[in-house]
Amino acid sequence: MDKTRRDFIRNTGTVFALGGIGFSAKSYARIIGANDRINMGIMGTNGRGAGMAANFSIQKNTEILYICDVEETALAKGVNAVKKAVNKVPKTEKDIRKVLQDKNVDAMYLAPPDHWHAPAAILSCAAGKHVYVEKPLCHNPHEGELAVAAARKFKRVVQMGSQRRSWPILTQGINELHNGVIGKVHMAKTWYTNNRASIGIGKQIAVPSNLDFELWQGPAPRRPYLDNLVHYNWHWRWHWGTGEALNNGTHEIDVARWGLGVDYPTKVCSVGGRYRFSDDWETPDTQLITFECEGASVIWEGRSCSSALVEGEDRGVIFYGENGSMITGGNSYVIRDNKNIIVKDVKSDIKIDGRDPSSPSASLDGVHIDNFLKCVREGGVPNADVETGRKSTLWVQLGNISQRVGTTLYINQKNGHVIDNKAATALWSRTYEPGWEPIV
């Protein structure tokens, strides 16, 4: 038996219950197969999850045992994606808690709605599974802290889907930045653009027969079903989603934080609103978040309803330093001197569609997947470890909190918490449906 599993069994008993089901550590005392095969469960396959299920399935010595989704059509999408990729048909299950009871499952890939991310990751860790969870890591900052605690307590590999951390050319560019290619960096600008349509005004109707809305809501306090909520528009409702800042800004802020080498901002301020349409969309469609750090400033510009490019890119990051600038829109980078003359232009042959929510680049997703699977097999810290993911997620969560309370936030440099602001601190966590509270 490997050391990680011995430690897990020795250090834990029955862990906790979320949604009424508990897990016994002894039930999961098994070794990853002698051939190093990793058996996967996939949760959430309506959009990106289906493509990632196929991507996981073609990795060496990796098998998809379960497709888990609360809607029958999405289940079929996941199954068909795997079948098309490797001509195998995984089992199907609506309830992740039942998947986690299968001792043959080694790891979980999680792509449900945002309000499910951290609770599902915590459940998975407690069940002895390693976790690849899509961004954002969590719906609120407290859940992020719990996710880190669960990964550490149960000694699981937990990787967030900020796949840029594994992109080779971007990594090369960040290393050049750290080695002083443009001198001291004093500012990073990040952005995301799109042209999303109105979601209208939802009508309360009967839940479709192919959807288990009770499980879809899971940890979130119960709300009635609306005809404009499932599948994607929940992103723009605070009760379930986190807005464009976390939906896409998490990626760019993660790269900025990586490049600057900072953990937390010292001050955060957000302005913006829902300007384009009058509908059920609650989060900003236009948002500017400014972050002050020691020695540098960071800006995130989010435009959900205006697709004008910045520096010729639909999304990206530009670092400004004393000797020039470096811009990246994906797995590439361009360095300019102080006269704005290009001194280095490193391009990738791999096409990236920055506005494709399902798969901006399957081959580059594969690099991040490979890093996760290698850590599961051999140990080590993944490129986008849960703590790295928590910090990057927290930055844009702080931006949203500033937006919602209408004030500038001052941040504790030891833990990222808000200083002396009761209204903001009240948004650090949320209420849960009774019986679904995540606990570590």
N, C-alpha and C positions, 0 to 999 in steps of 0.2 A: 504494500500500500504506500502511495507517495506521501511525502511529509505534509503537504498542504491538507490532504484529506485526513491524515492522522490528527493534525492540530485541530481541524474543524470538529472532528468527532469528540476529541478530548475536551475541548473548550465549550461545547454547546450541548444542550439537551433539547427539549421541546422549546422552540424559540419564541414565537408569538403568533397571534391570530390576526389576520386581516380579512374582513369579510366572512368571518366565522370558521375558517379552516386553519388548523395548526399543523406544524411540520416537525417530525422527529429527525434529529440529526442522524441517528443510526440507520434510518431508512435510506440514506444517501451515501453510505460507506461503500464505495465501489471505485474501481480504477478505470480511467479512460482506457479503452480497449488496447490489447497488446500491440495492435498495428497503429496505435496513436489516432484512431478514428475518433472524431468528435461528433457526437450526436446532438443535433440542434432542434430547438423549438422556435418557431417564428410567430410573433404576435403582431397583428395589424397588417393586413395585406390588400387594402383597397387601392393604395397608391404606391408610394416608395417601397413599402414592405414586400410587395410582390416581386419587384425587380431585384431587391436585395436577397429575397429567398432563392431566386435563381442564381444569383451571384455566389451566395454561400454554398449552394449545392454543387457548383462546379469546382470548388476548392479541393485540393488534394486531401483524401482521407476525411472528408466531411460529409455527413448525411443529414438530411432534413427529416426528422421523425414526425414532427407535428406542424401543421398550419393552424393557427388559432386566431379566430376573428368572431365578432359578435353578429356579423351579417353574412347571410348565405352567399350572396353574390361575391363578396370580398373573399370568403373562404375559397370559392371556386377559382378566383383570380390567382390566389396563392398556390393552390394545387396545380393548376394548369401551367403556371410559370415554372414550377419544379419539374413537372412532367415533361414539358417542352425542352428543358435544359438537360436533364439526365435520364429521362424516360423512367422515372420512379414516381410512385404515388404515395405521398405522406398521409398520415392519419389526420383527421380534422377534429377540432374541439373548439367550442365557444368560450369556455371558461379556463383562463390561464391557471387557476388554482388546481385544476385537474391535470393539466400538462405537467405542472411542477411536482405532482405526486409520483410521476413515472421516474423510477430510479435510473432508467437508461438514458435520460436526457442529461447531457453534460453542460450545455450552455443555451442561453436564450438571446435571440435578437428581438428587440422591442421597438415597434413603430406605431403604437396606438395614439390617440389624441393626447395632448400635452398633460391633461390632468391625471393621466394614467402612468406617465413616464416613471416618476420616482417610486410611487407605490408598487408598480410591477417590478422595478429593479430591486427594491428592498425585499419583496416576496421571493424573488428569484435567488438572491444571495442567501436568504435564510433557508432556502430549500437546497442549498449546496450547489447552485448553478452559477457559472460565470455569465457575464452580461455584456452585450453590446447594445447600448440604448441610444436612440436617435436624440439629436438636440431638439429642444432644450432639455437639459438633464432633469429639470423639475418645473413644476407650475409656480412655486414660490420658494423664497430663499431657505426657509426652514426645512423643506423637503430635500433640498440640496445637501444640507448638513447631515440629514438622516441617511441619505444615499451613501455619502462618504463613510459614515459610521458603520453602515451595514457591510460595505465592501471590506473595511478593515477588520471588523469583528469576525466575519465569517471567512476571511482570507480568500476572497474571490477577485478575479480579474474583472474589472468593470471599465469599459471603454465607451466614451461618448462619441457619437457620430460626427465629430468635427474633423472630417476626413482630410482637410487641408494639412493637418499635422503630419500626414504620411506622404504627401505629394513630394516627389524627389526634387524637382526643379525649384519649387517654392521653398523647400527646406534649404537648398543651396543658397537661395537668395537671402533667407533669414540669417544663415550663417555668415554671409558676406556683411550683412547689416551689423551683426554682433562684432565682426572683426573690424568695423570702422570704415566701411567703403564710402559712406557719405558723412563721416565724422559723427559728432554728437547729434542724436536725433531729438528735435524739440517739439515735433508735432506729427500726429498720424490722423489722416482723414479716411473714414470708411463710409461706404454707401451701398444701398440696394435700391433698384428701381423696377417698377412694373406698371401695368395699366389694368388693374382689376376692376371688374364690373360691379354694379350695385348688387347687394344680396336681398334687397327688398324688405318688406315687412312680413315676418313669419306669421302663419296661421296655425292655431292649435288644431291638430287633426289626430286621428287614431294612428298609433304606431304601426308602421308597415309590418306585415306578417313575417317578412324575412329578416327582421332586425330584433335582437334582444336588447331593448333600450335600457332595461334595468342593469345589465352587465356593461353596456356602453357607458352609462353614468358612473358605475362603480363607486370610487371614493367620493365623488362630488355629491353634495346635497341634491335631492331630487327636484327636478324642474319638469314641467310638461313638455311633451314632444312638439316641435315646431317643424313646418314643412321646408324651412330654409336653413336647417341646422346641420344635418348629416348629408354629405360627408365632409365637406371642407370648411364651411362657413363658421363652424365653431371656433376657428382660429381667432375670429374678431370679436368674441364674446368673453369678457373677463372670467366668467364662471368656469369655463372649460379651456379657454385659449389664453394666449400671451401676446397676441398682436404681431405685427411685422418685425418689431425689434427683436423678439426671440425666435420668431419663425425663420428669419434670415439674418438679422443683425448679429446673432450669436456667432455665426461663422466669421464675419469680418472683424468683429471685436476680438475674437480669439486670436486672429492673425496679428492684429495690432498689439495686443497684450504680449503675445509671443515675441514679436519684434522688439518691443520696448523692454521686455523682461521685468514687468511689474505685476504685482499681485492684486492690489486694490487701488482704486482712485482715492484721492483725498476729498474731492467735491464733485457732485453730480447735479446737473440741471437739465430739464427737458422742457421743450415747448412744442406745440403742435395741436392737432385735433382731427376730427372727422369733417373734412371740408368739401369733398367732391360730391357726395350724395347724402340724402336724408333717408336713412334706413335703419336696420337693426345693428349695424356695425358700430361697436362701442369703442374699440381701440383706435389710436390715431391712424389715419391714412397718410398723413404728412407729419413727420416728426424729426426734430433735431435734438440730439442728446450731446451735451458737452461734458467731458470728464477732465478734471484737473488732477494731474499726478505730480510727484516730485520731479521737477525738471522737464516736464513735457505735458502737452495737452492732447486729447483725443476727441474726435468728432464722429458721430454716426448720423448720417443723413438717410432717412427712410422715406421713400415715395412710392406708396402702393398704387397710386392713381395718376402717375406721370412718368412716362417711360423714357424721358430724355436721358441720354447717356452722360456719364462723367468721365473725362479723359478717354473717351471712346469705348468705355466699358459699361455694361449694365450693372455690374457690381464690382467692388474691389477695395483695395487699400493703397494709400500713398503715404510714404514716410518722407518727411522733410527734415533734412539735417544741415549742419553748418557748411558742408561741402557739396550739397546737391540733393537729389531726391531719388527715391526708388518706388516704382509703382508695380503692383501685381493685380491682375484681374482674375487669376487662377493659378495654374501650374506653369507660370512664366514670370519674368520680371524684366523691367527696363530701368537702367540707372542713367540719370542725367546729371551733368555738372551744374555749377551755379550760373552758367550762361545758357542753361536749358539745352545743351548739346548732348545727344545720346552718346554715352561712352561704353555702354554694354546693353545688349538686347538678347535675352535668353528665352527662346520660345519652345513650346512643347508641340509635338506632332499630334497630340491627343486633343480632340475637339471637346470643348466644355460649353454646355448650355446653362448659363447661370440662372435662368428663369425656369428651368425644368424641375418641378418639385419631386418628380419620381426618380430621376437619375441624371444629374448633371453630366456624369461621366462614369459609365460602368467599369471601365478598366482602372480608373483611378480609385473608385470605391474598392476595387479588388485589392489594392495595395494596403488600404486601411484594414480591410477584413483580414488579410494575411498577417498583419501585425498583431491583431487581436488573437487569432488562432495560434500563432507562434508563442505568445505569452501564456495562453491556456496550456499548451503542451510543455513548454520549457520553463515557465516562470518569468519573472521580470515585470517591469512597469510598462504598460502600453503607451503609445505616443500621445494619446488623448485620455490619460488616466482620469478617473472619476473626480479627483481633486482639481485637476486642471480644468475639467469640464465645469465643475461647480463654480470656480472663480470667474470663468468667462461668461457663464450663464448669469451669474450674480450681477455683473456689470450692467447688462441690459435690463435685468429686473429692477435694479436701482433706478435706471432711467425711467422705466414705467411707473415706479412708485413716485418719483419726483413729478412726473406728468399728472398722476392722479391726485396728489395732495397739493400741487401747485406751488411748491417751494423747492429751493435748493437744499440738497442733502449733504451733510458732512459725515465722513466715513472713518470709522475706527480702523487704523492700519494693522492692528493685530488680528482681526477676525472678519473685517468687511461689514460690520454692523453699522447701522445708522446711529448717529450721536444726537441725543436730546431732541427727538422729534416724535411725539406720541402718535400723531396721525400716520406717519410713515412706518413706525414700528408695528402698528396694528395690521399693516399689510405684509409683514414678514412671514406670516403663516396664513392659514385659512381654516374654516370649519369643514368638517367631513360628515358624510352620511354615517349615522351611528353604526358601529360595528366594522367600519372600513378605515379607521384611523391607523396610519402607518406608525409602527413603534419598533425601535431597535433595542 
